[in-house]
């Protein structure tokens, strides 16, 4: 998208600031949008443009960059990239493999690892340069970095194993359950926990070997993400088949906590010790009467739900901001972000374009909201949308963003369609 003339840009900036002020003054009306209605894409909200159909992002504490994974829209589009963001602007766009979905940061080597789902590869980025591409299994998904041994663990959905990477080489392969989806590292015991789409067994990996299979009673599914609680040493894994949050201590299942429908990306608040679980099931699946029933977040202390916080429709991702103690929840269908303090909703911000996956940058304290419907990123400071004076100069066309000190949330109707397309595509490949 070309830049407008200086006068037009100045006028647009004034309009944007006024629009932002209006949105903030009427936040409660945004939260009260009728259930079942998606937020209208609002291009007047200040935002940064990134690559095409962003899905995920990660923050590099070493160089302060945020790496935004742009899937390109669909497998085989050949429009995949990673947008590198510094502060409020894109400094580089890196071409990667086909249909990238996830990324993780290695604080030992300083590398960022991007899984290319349709290329069966992992792109390794150093700063703003692609240094190598590593072959792994079929459909690599959500990886984890083990700070104890320096390895990166990559679940391969199509080959039912986990590739173990040391630096720029695969050094091992660990068999796991059916369609592994997400890996999570526990710094307390050094284990890596792998959840699967079609298996009720959580595989526990130590180094290059599986040391346990923990049966949680139901398959976590495509939303089987997990978080580590540093206060009690537990791993909390969202289980969409049973609508529970499964709690693991070492190699033992200690509880399966009933939550809402379709639990997804959880977050841990080290200040109050709570775990926040967005109940993300799409409200209109399988029925003509489209009445959302899942507009809340379950707040867990230990092994019990202590509160339920009402938020927007289809909350998908929770993210903790260590600078203010808030938890930010992206509400996909209502196009807004709920801000939670403890067990209370303290604000709702319209980001205009179906927010999705999020991330936080502790350096500047900002939250970056990725708007899939607009291929842009909104930046939040506390409960205020930050004005963007200089749009992304990168030639890439849309995206998802996480940045230093920022929270990144990806979403949008376009992203939702892309996600559905990906699941359908993979099913057809089976």
Order of alpha helices (4+ residues) and beta strands (2+ residues): alpha-alpha-beta-beta-beta-beta-beta-beta-beta-beta-beta-beta-beta-beta-beta-beta-beta-beta-beta-beta-beta-beta-beta-beta-beta-beta-beta-beta-beta-beta-beta-beta-beta-beta-beta-alpha
